Amino acid sequence: MKVLSVVGNRPQFIKSAPLSVALRERGIAEIVVHTGQHYDHELSQVFFEELGLAEPTYRLEARTRDVGAMQPGIAGAIARERPDWVLVLGDTNTTLAGARAAREVGLPLAHVESGLRSGDWSMPEERTRVEVDSYADLLLCPDERSAETLRGEGVPGRIVVVGDVMADVCLRLAPIARQRSRALERLRLQPGGYVVATLHRDANVEPPRLGRIVEGLNRIALPVVFSAHPRTRRALVRCNTRLREHVTLVAPLSYLDFAALLSQARVVVTDSGGVQKEAYWYGIPCVTTRPSTEWVDTVELGANTLVDDDPDRLLAAVEAASPLPSNRPPLYGDGRASQRVVEALCSLSR
C-alpha cells in the first residue's frame, strides 16, 4: 500500500508527523509532496528536523499560496506515483490544491480534519473545507459534531471519526518542549507571567483590522511575545504600526520553542485554528481575534473567547481569563488519532 501526503505549511507539518510514524509502523510506503507554500526555514524545514518527518520525495518549491500554481506539480507527482490514497490535511491552499489534483488524476482522496465548519463564508478556509469534503472518498473527522455536519450535507464519501492528529503531537511533545527549550530564558519570561500572540490570517494583517488588534495588544499589562508570520511582519512595517515596549516581536519559532512558550503562558491571543486547540490541550485560556471559529466546542466550554478585532474586548478577555480546570472535558481525541487514520485507510483498501 502507498499513501501520497500533501503538505505545505506549519499546521500540516505538525499534523503529518504522527501520521508518518503510524504509516511506517504499519509498513505502508509514504510519498511526501511539499508544495513550498511556506518556504521560510522556520515555517518549513525546521519542522521536518524537529518532528522527525521523512524528507519529502517531491519539493515543488512553489513559494506561493496560489492554488493554480501548486496543482500541476501535485498532479504530476500523483500521476507518477499512482498511490492507493492521496492524503490532504486541514483547510489551507495546499489542501485545496492537493484535493483538486487528486480529483484531476482520478485517485482516491482522504481528508484529515473533515467536517469542520465556522459558518463564516467570508473566510476562504470555510470554502476550502466544503469543497475538499465534497471531493473526499474518506472523510476523517475530529469529533462527532463534524461527522454529523457532513451527514447533513450529504457528502458522498465514507465518514469516520478518528480524533485530532494534532492532539497526538501535543500530548507527546509538550513535556519534551518544556524540558529542552530555552525560549523563556532567552526572552526573560516567567511561567504564567506573559501572553503569547500570533497573527497571520489575510484579513487580520491588513488595515484597519491589524491596527485595532495591535492596539489591544499594546494595552495588555503583561509582557506579550508576538510570534509574527513573515507576512505579518511586512504588514506591520508597511502600515507603520507601532508596538509598545512590552510587546516583543519575534520571528516564527521552532515547534519546540513555541510549544514551550504556549504551554506556560498566562493567555494566548491568536487567529490560528491550530493554536486554539493546542491552547485547550495545554490548559491555557485563548482569546481569538476572529468573529467565528470552526472549533466551536472550545468557545462553548468557556476556554476560548471570540473578540473579532475589537481592542476593548481583546483587553477585557485577556484580563478576565483564568487557567482551564484540570478536569476539563477531553476534546478532539485521546492521542491515538493517527493510528485510527491508518486503520481507516487500510480498511477501505482491502
Protein Blocks (a to p, Z undefined) as FASTA:
>chain_A
ZZddddfbfklmmmmmmmmmmmmmnopacddddehlamcfklmmmmmmmnopacdfbdgk
lopabfklmmmmmmmmmmmnopabdcdehjbfklmmmmmmmmmnopacddehihiaehia
kbmklmmmmmmmmmpmbdcdfbfklmmmmmmnopabdcddebjfklmmmmmmmmmmmmmp
cklmmnopaehiaccdddfbfklmccfklmmmmmmmmmpmbdcdddddfklmmmmmmnop
acdfklccdddddfklmmmmmmmcfbdcdfbfklmmmmmmnopacdddbfbdfklmlmmn
opaccekjafklmmmmmmmpccddfkbccehijhimmmmmmmmmmmmmZZ
